[in-house]
């Protein structure tokens, strides 16, 4: 997403007023920052030349394994999750469904009777959801409710769990550590919040007993999983510009990690990799993304705002390649697929497979034409996506 104000002064004021409301009001309603920008930027067309269109049409079709219809979402971003041999998916009507990843057959469905705001999170035998009222719902793998807890604001991203602690990020910028046994609060982290922030659907990352979270204002923080104590805080990107809108530089994607470094990318800012142990910066490059990045043994892959996928050498930050011919300027975060492929989706409902070594297009497929806002999810047979219209598509990636 590219945040640009164009047109009359009145339209600019409408956008700024909407942004201020989003950061200052606990009940946001049904319109987020991305929605406001889309409404005011519809005249900006994606520039796709005839050669690019022909190449996209000529690409081989990604084999479809199965598809399933669920409920349409107006604002919440849902993402299926693969856990312990099953896919778990949720929708705007409050339904949680367990699916067979091979054929998409429904194994069970639970009517939560809540207005879900995001999800799904899963791990250690738990399935986790969030609601617009700040409720956290925990189920076991058979669909039985384990507990319900409440945090201070809507839960837009998928809760995460490890080592007996459920980590929940609320819409007001707080991060909570809840006891996985009963949902009781163990700790809370509250960082500084700039005047304007993006509506953040990104989950935190749990690794090696720590919670890594990208924050508003371009900060990356590492916290102890068990007690929330901050180990280090690093700056991925400094705010730049005169207006609050220009200075917005939130980390809106989930960080990625390996044995030595953790990397994150900020909107209107930079991509940076930091030492896992102390947060010292290893390298940084100018970049802008509001969806995030992925990492393999060689590179870090970033979905940038204007529809480009860029690969950086993860040791030095050297740009290895840049793919700009995918037909859309609004891409999802990429998914590294075992082997040599990268999967990415877009706002037009397409999914693309790229070669990781050079970014060239391998295959492409269409879904229902609505936006795919979340990262494709790995399954053993390939990957699965969920569209804004609620459809779930599973594709083979060989």
C-alpha positions as CSV (number, residue, x, y, z in Angstrom):
1,X,0.0,0.0,0.0
2,X,1.3,3.4,-0.9
3,X,0.1,6.2,1.3
4,X,-0.1,9.3,-0.8
5,X,-2.3,12.3,-0.5
6,X,-3.4,13.8,-3.8
7,X,-6.3,15.9,-5.0
8,X,-7.9,18.8,-3.2
9,X,-7.1,20.1,0.2
10,X,-10.5,18.9,1.4
11,X,-9.7,15.3,0.5
12,X,-6.4,15.6,2.3
13,X,-8.2,16.8,5.5
14,X,-10.7,13.9,5.3
15,X,-7.8,11.4,5.1
16,X,-6.0,13.0,8.0
17,X,-9.1,13.2,10.2
18,X,-9.7,9.5,9.5
19,X,-6.2,8.6,10.5
20,X,-6.4,10.5,13.7
21,X,-9.6,8.8,14.6
22,X,-8.1,5.5,14.0
23,X,-5.3,6.1,16.5
24,X,-7.4,7.8,19.1
25,X,-10.6,5.7,19.2
26,X,-10.9,2.3,20.7
27,X,-13.9,1.4,18.6
28,X,-12.7,1.9,15.1
29,X,-15.9,0.7,13.2
30,X,-15.6,-0.7,9.8
31,X,-13.0,1.5,8.1
32,X,-9.2,1.3,8.6
33,X,-6.4,3.3,7.2
34,X,-6.0,1.0,4.1
35,X,-9.7,1.4,3.3
36,X,-9.5,5.2,3.5
37,X,-6.5,5.3,1.3
38,X,-8.1,3.0,-1.2
39,X,-11.2,5.2,-1.3
40,X,-9.2,8.3,-2.1
41,X,-6.8,6.7,-4.5
42,X,-9.0,4.9,-6.9
43,X,-8.0,7.1,-9.8
44,X,-4.5,5.8,-9.6
45,X,-4.3,2.9,-12.1
46,X,-1.7,0.1,-12.0
47,X,0.6,0.7,-14.9
48,X,0.8,-2.6,-16.8
49,X,2.2,-2.7,-20.3
50,X,1.0,-5.1,-23.0
51,X,4.2,-7.1,-22.8
52,X,3.7,-7.7,-19.1
53,X,0.0,-8.7,-19.6
54,X,1.0,-11.2,-22.3
55,X,3.7,-12.7,-20.1
56,X,1.2,-13.1,-17.2
57,X,-1.4,-14.7,-19.4
58,X,1.2,-17.1,-20.9
59,X,2.4,-18.3,-17.5
60,X,1.6,-21.9,-16.7
61,X,-1.4,-22.4,-14.3
62,X,-0.7,-23.3,-10.7
63,X,-2.6,-26.6,-10.1
64,X,-5.6,-26.1,-7.9
65,X,-6.0,-28.8,-5.2
66,X,-9.4,-27.7,-3.9
67,X,-11.5,-24.7,-2.9
68,X,-14.0,-23.9,-0.2
69,X,-16.5,-21.0,0.2
70,X,-16.7,-19.2,3.6
71,X,-18.1,-15.9,4.6
72,X,-17.0,-12.5,3.1
73,X,-15.1,-10.1,5.3
74,X,-15.5,-6.3,5.0
75,X,-12.5,-5.4,7.2
76,X,-11.0,-8.3,9.1
77,X,-8.0,-10.0,7.6
78,X,-8.2,-13.8,8.0
79,X,-5.5,-16.3,7.3
80,X,-5.8,-20.1,7.5
81,X,-3.1,-21.9,9.5
82,X,-1.7,-25.3,9.1
83,X,-1.1,-27.2,12.4
84,X,-0.6,-30.8,13.3
85,X,-2.0,-32.2,10.0
86,X,-5.0,-29.9,9.7
87,X,-6.0,-26.5,8.4
88,X,-7.9,-24.2,10.6
89,X,-9.8,-21.3,9.1
90,X,-12.2,-18.6,10.5
91,X,-14.6,-16.1,8.9
92,X,-16.5,-12.9,9.5
93,X,-19.6,-14.8,10.7
94,X,-17.6,-16.2,13.7
95,X,-17.1,-19.7,12.4
96,X,-14.0,-21.7,13.1
97,X,-13.5,-24.7,10.7
98,X,-11.1,-27.6,10.7
99,X,-10.2,-28.8,7.2
100,X,-8.4,-31.8,5.7
101,X,-5.4,-30.2,3.8
102,X,-5.5,-32.9,1.1
103,X,-9.0,-32.5,-0.1
104,X,-10.5,-29.5,1.8
105,X,-13.1,-31.7,3.5
106,X,-14.6,-30.2,6.6
107,X,-13.7,-32.2,9.7
108,X,-15.7,-30.0,12.1
109,X,-17.1,-26.5,12.5
110,X,-17.7,-24.3,15.6
111,X,-20.1,-21.4,15.7
112,X,-18.2,-19.1,18.1
113,X,-21.0,-16.5,18.3
114,X,-18.5,-13.7,18.2
115,X,-17.6,-11.1,15.6
116,X,-14.1,-12.3,14.8
117,X,-11.5,-9.6,13.9
118,X,-8.6,-11.8,12.7
119,X,-6.9,-15.2,13.0
120,X,-6.2,-18.0,13.1
121,X,-3.3,-18.7,15.5
122,X,-2.4,-22.3,16.4
123,X,0.2,-24.3,18.3
124,X,0.7,-26.7,21.1
125,X,-2.8,-28.2,20.7
126,X,-4.5,-24.8,20.8
127,X,-6.5,-22.8,18.2
128,X,-6.6,-19.1,18.9
129,X,-8.9,-16.3,17.7
130,X,-9.5,-12.6,18.4
131,X,-12.6,-10.4,18.3
132,X,-13.4,-6.7,17.7
133,X,-14.3,-6.4,21.4
134,X,-10.8,-7.5,22.5
135,X,-11.7,-11.0,23.4
136,X,-9.3,-13.9,22.9
137,X,-10.8,-17.3,22.3
138,X,-9.0,-20.5,22.8
139,X,-10.1,-23.9,21.5
140,X,-8.5,-27.4,21.5
141,X,-7.9,-29.3,18.2
142,X,-11.4,-30.9,18.5
143,X,-13.2,-27.6,18.6
144,X,-13.9,-27.5,22.4
145,X,-13.6,-24.1,24.0
146,X,-10.8,-23.9,26.5
147,X,-11.1,-20.4,27.8
148,X,-12.0,-16.8,26.9
149,X,-9.9,-13.8,28.0
150,X,-10.1,-10.0,27.3
151,X,-7.5,-7.5,26.3
152,X,-7.8,-3.7,26.0
153,X,-8.7,-3.4,22.3
154,X,-9.6,-5.3,19.2
155,X,-7.3,-8.2,18.2
156,X,-6.4,-7.7,14.6
157,X,-3.6,-10.3,14.2
158,X,-3.4,-14.0,14.9
159,X,-2.5,-14.8,18.6
160,X,0.7,-16.9,19.0
161,X,1.5,-19.5,21.6
162,X,4.7,-21.2,22.9
163,X,6.0,-22.6,26.2
164,X,2.7,-22.1,28.0
165,X,2.2,-18.4,27.0
166,X,-0.2,-17.0,24.5
167,X,0.9,-13.7,23.0
168,X,-1.8,-11.3,21.8
169,X,-1.3,-8.0,20.1
170,X,-4.2,-5.5,20.6
171,X,-5.2,-2.7,18.2
172,X,-4.1,0.0,20.7
173,X,-0.4,-1.1,20.4
174,X,-0.2,-3.3,23.5
175,X,1.3,-6.8,23.6
176,X,-0.1,-9.2,26.2
177,X,1.3,-12.5,27.6
178,X,-1.5,-14.7,28.7
179,X,-1.3,-18.0,30.6
180,X,-2.1,-20.8,28.0
181,X,-3.8,-22.9,30.7
182,X,-6.6,-20.4,31.6
183,X,-6.0,-17.1,29.7
184,X,-5.1,-15.1,32.8
185,X,-2.8,-12.2,32.2
186,X,0.9,-12.8,33.0
187,X,2.4,-9.5,31.6
188,X,1.7,-6.6,29.4
189,X,4.0,-4.4,27.2
190,X,3.1,-0.9,26.2
191,X,5.5,1.0,24.0
192,X,5.3,4.6,22.8
193,X,2.7,5.3,20.2
194,X,3.1,8.0,17.5
195,X,0.2,10.4,16.7
196,X,-0.6,8.4,13.6
197,X,-0.3,4.7,13.2
198,X,-1.3,2.1,10.6
199,X,-3.9,-0.6,11.3
200,X,-1.6,-3.5,12.0
201,X,-2.6,-7.0,11.1
202,X,0.8,-8.5,11.7
203,X,1.5,-11.1,14.3
204,X,4.5,-11.1,16.6
205,X,7.2,-13.7,16.2
206,X,8.1,-16.2,19.0
207,X,11.5,-17.8,18.8
208,X,14.1,-19.1,21.2
209,X,12.2,-18.0,24.3
210,X,11.7,-14.5,23.1
211,X,8.9,-12.4,21.5
212,X,10.0,-10.2,18.6
213,X,7.6,-7.5,17.6
214,X,7.7,-4.7,15.1
215,X,6.1,-1.5,16.4
216,X,4.7,1.8,15.3
217,X,7.4,4.4,14.8
218,X,9.9,1.9,13.2
219,X,11.0,0.1,16.4
220,X,11.8,-3.6,16.8
221,X,11.7,-5.0,20.3
222,X,12.7,-8.3,21.8
223,X,11.0,-9.4,25.0
224,X,11.3,-12.4,27.3
225,X,8.4,-14.8,26.5
226,X,7.7,-15.8,30.1
227,X,7.7,-12.3,31.8
228,X,7.7,-9.7,29.1
229,X,10.9,-8.1,30.2
230,X,12.5,-6.2,27.3
231,X,15.9,-7.6,26.2
232,X,16.6,-5.0,23.6
233,X,14.9,-2.4,21.4
234,X,16.3,-1.4,18.0
235,X,15.4,1.2,15.4
236,X,14.6,-0.2,12.0
237,X,13.5,3.2,10.5
238,X,13.5,6.8,11.7
239,X,10.5,9.0,10.9
240,X,11.2,11.4,8.1
241,X,9.2,14.3,6.7
242,X,7.2,17.3,8.0
243,X,3.7,16.1,8.5
244,X,2.6,13.2,10.7
245,X,1.4,11.4,7.6
246,X,4.9,11.7,6.0
247,X,6.5,10.6,9.2
248,X,4.5,7.4,9.6
249,X,7.0,4.5,9.5
250,X,5.3,1.6,11.2
251,X,6.6,-1.9,11.0
252,X,3.5,-3.6,9.8
253,X,4.7,-7.1,8.9
254,X,5.9,-10.0,11.1
255,X,9.7,-10.1,11.6
256,X,11.7,-13.0,10.3
257,X,14.6,-14.8,12.0
258,X,17.5,-17.2,11.7
259,X,20.2,-18.3,14.0
260,X,22.1,-15.0,13.9
261,X,19.7,-12.2,12.9
262,X,16.2,-10.9,13.0
263,X,14.9,-8.7,10.2
264,X,12.0,-6.4,9.8
265,X,10.7,-3.8,7.2
266,X,8.9,-0.5,7.9
267,X,6.4,1.3,5.8
268,X,8.0,4.4,4.2
269,X,11.3,3.6,5.8
270,X,13.9,0.8,5.7
271,X,14.5,-3.0,5.8
272,X,17.0,-3.8,8.5
273,X,18.6,-6.9,10.1
274,X,19.7,-6.9,13.7
275,X,21.7,-9.3,15.8
276,X,19.4,-11.6,17.7
277,X,21.3,-11.4,21.0
278,X,21.7,-7.7,21.4
279,X,19.8,-5.9,18.7
280,X,22.8,-4.3,17.0
281,X,22.2,-3.5,13.4
282,X,23.9,-5.7,10.9
283,X,22.7,-3.9,7.7
284,X,19.9,-1.7,6.5
285,X,18.5,-0.5,3.1
286,X,15.9,2.0,2.1
287,X,12.6,0.2,1.5
288,X,8.9,0.4,2.1
289,X,6.4,-2.3,2.9
290,X,3.1,-2.5,4.8
291,X,2.8,-6.3,4.5
292,X,6.2,-7.8,5.4
293,X,9.0,-10.1,4.3
294,X,10.3,-13.7,4.3
295,X,13.7,-15.4,4.7
296,X,15.5,-18.5,3.6
297,X,19.1,-19.7,3.9
298,X,20.4,-17.1,1.4
299,X,18.0,-14.1,1.0
300,X,15.5,-11.9,2.6
301,X,12.4,-11.3,0.3
302,X,10.3,-8.1,0.7
303,X,7.0,-7.3,-0.8
304,X,7.3,-3.6,-1.4
305,X,4.5,-1.1,-1.7
306,X,4.3,-0.6,-5.4
307,X,4.0,-4.2,-6.4
308,X,7.7,-5.3,-6.4
309,X,9.3,-8.3,-4.8
310,X,12.9,-7.6,-3.9
311,X,15.5,-10.1,-2.8
312,X,18.4,-9.0,-0.5
313,X,21.4,-11.1,0.4
314,X,20.7,-11.7,4.1
315,X,24.3,-11.4,5.2
316,X,25.2,-8.2,3.4
317,X,22.0,-6.5,2.3
318,X,23.1,-6.5,-1.3
319,X,20.1,-6.5,-3.7
320,X,20.1,-9.8,-5.6
321,X,17.0,-9.2,-7.8
322,X,13.8,-7.2,-8.2
323,X,10.6,-8.5,-9.8
324,X,8.2,-5.7,-10.8
325,X,6.1,-7.5,-13.4
326,X,3.3,-9.1,-11.4
327,X,0.4,-7.0,-12.6
328,X,-0.5,-5.4,-9.2
329,X,1.0,-2.9,-6.9
330,X,-0.6,-4.4,-3.8
331,X,1.0,-7.7,-2.9
332,X,0.8,-10.0,0.1
333,X,3.8,-10.9,2.2
334,X,5.8,-13.7,0.4
335,X,6.0,-17.3,1.5
336,X,9.1,-19.4,1.1
337,X,8.1,-22.8,-0.2
338,X,10.5,-25.8,0.4
339,X,12.6,-26.4,-2.7
340,X,13.3,-23.3,-4.7
341,X,10.0,-21.3,-5.0
342,X,8.4,-18.2,-3.5
343,X,4.6,-17.7,-3.4
344,X,2.9,-14.3,-3.3
345,X,-0.7,-13.2,-3.7
346,X,-2.2,-9.8,-4.7
347,X,-5.1,-7.4,-4.4
348,X,-6.7,-8.8,-7.6
349,X,-6.9,-12.3,-6.2
350,X,-4.0,-13.8,-8.1
351,X,-1.3,-16.0,-6.7
352,X,2.1,-16.3,-8.3
353,X,5.1,-18.6,-8.0
354,X,8.6,-17.2,-8.5
355,X,12.0,-18.8,-8.6
356,X,13.9,-17.8,-5.5
357,X,17.3,-17.5,-7.2
358,X,16.3,-14.8,-9.8
359,X,12.6,-13.8,-9.2
360,X,11.4,-15.1,-12.5
361,X,7.7,-16.1,-12.9
362,X,7.1,-19.8,-12.8
363,X,3.3,-20.1,-12.7
364,X,0.2,-18.1,-11.8
365,X,-3.4,-18.7,-10.9
366,X,-6.6,-16.7,-10.3
367,X,-9.0,-17.1,-7.4
368,X,-12.3,-15.2,-7.1
369,X,-11.0,-11.7,-8.0
370,X,-11.1,-10.3,-4.5
371,X,-8.1,-9.2,-2.5
372,X,-5.8,-11.7,-0.8
373,X,-4.3,-9.6,2.0
374,X,-2.5,-12.2,4.2
375,X,0.6,-14.2,3.4
376,X,-0.1,-17.6,1.7
377,X,0.1,-20.4,4.3
378,X,2.2,-23.5,3.8
379,X,0.7,-27.0,3.6
380,X,2.6,-30.2,2.7
381,X,1.1,-30.3,-0.7
382,X,1.8,-26.6,-1.5
383,X,0.1,-23.6,0.0
384,X,-3.4,-22.2,0.8
385,X,-4.8,-18.6,0.7
386,X,-8.0,-17.0,1.9
387,X,-9.6,-14.2,-0.1
388,X,-11.6,-11.1,1.1
389,X,-14.7,-12.8,-0.3
390,X,-14.1,-15.7,2.1
391,X,-13.0,-18.3,-0.4
392,X,-10.2,-20.7,0.5
393,X,-8.0,-22.0,-2.3
394,X,-5.3,-24.7,-1.9
395,X,-2.7,-24.9,-4.6
396,X,0.0,-27.5,-5.4
397,X,3.6,-26.2,-5.6
398,X,5.9,-28.7,-7.2
